């Protein structure tokens, strides 16, 4: 399987895990707590497969950057967490960094 497909799986699993971490309310709710633990396990498993073909620095930059953007969007929509202009600008810069890596970097596999 392509490293970037594994990376996509890692990102989606991590985003699910982080979302459920908030929903678990300090691990006091069993189902969201279980989903959190399982999701993080799947995320790291997928990330380990990613690293067979994608450099670790590139993979981690994409994983964390896209994860931050997605979690922020989920927090805004689902948890009604407001974003001010500096936060939105920061998220835009993170997204720009991920795009630069993917579109222009020769460090990719």
SVG drawing of the C-alpha trace seen along z (x, -y; Angstrom):
<svg xmlns="http://www.w3.org/2000/svg" viewBox="-21 -38 36 40">
<polyline fill="none" stroke="black" stroke-width="0.4" points="0.0,0.0 1.2,-3.5 2.8,-5.3 0.5,-8.2 -2.6,-6.0 -1.2,-4.7 -0.5,-8.3 -4.2,-9.2 -5.3,-6.3 -3.0,-7.5 -4.3,-11.0 -8.0,-9.9 -7.4,-7.6 -5.6,-10.2 -8.3,-12.8 -11.0,-10.3 -9.0,-9.5 -8.5,-13.2 -12.1,-13.9 -13.2,-11.1 -10.6,-12.1 -12.5,-15.3 -15.8,-13.4 -14.5,-10.9 -14.6,-13.7 -11.3,-12.7 -11.9,-9.0 -15.0,-9.0 -17.2,-7.8 -16.4,-4.2 -17.2,-4.1 -15.4,-7.3 -12.5,-6.3 -12.3,-2.9 -12.5,-4.5 -9.7,-7.0 -7.3,-4.2 -8.1,-2.0 -7.9,-5.0 -4.4,-6.0 -3.3,-2.4 -4.5,-2.3 -2.9,-5.7 0.5,-4.6 0.2,-1.3 -0.7,-3.1 2.1,-5.6 4.6,-2.8 3.7,-1.5 3.9,-5.0 7.5,-5.3 8.5,-2.4 8.3,-4.7 7.9,-8.3 10.7,-10.1 9.9,-10.5 10.2,-14.3 7.9,-14.7 5.4,-12.1 5.2,-13.7 4.9,-17.2 2.0,-16.2 0.4,-14.1 0.6,-16.7 -0.3,-19.6 -3.3,-18.0 -4.4,-16.6 -4.3,-20.1 -6.4,-21.6 -9.0,-18.8 -9.2,-18.8 -9.6,-22.6 -12.4,-22.3 -14.2,-19.5 -13.8,-21.5 -15.3,-24.6 -18.3,-22.7 -18.9,-19.9 -17.7,-21.4 -18.6,-25.0 -15.1,-26.3 -14.6,-29.8 -11.6,-30.8 -10.3,-34.3 -8.4,-35.9 -4.9,-35.0 -6.0,-31.3 -7.4,-31.2 -4.2,-32.8 -2.1,-30.2 -4.2,-27.4 -3.8,-28.9 0.0,-29.0 0.0,-25.3 -2.1,-24.3 0.3,-26.4 3.3,-24.5 1.7,-21.1 1.0,-22.3 4.5,-23.5 5.9,-20.2 3.6,-18.2 3.9,-20.4 7.4,-21.7 9.7,-19.6 12.0,-17.1 12.3,-15.4 9.3,-13.3 9.6,-9.6"/>
</svg>
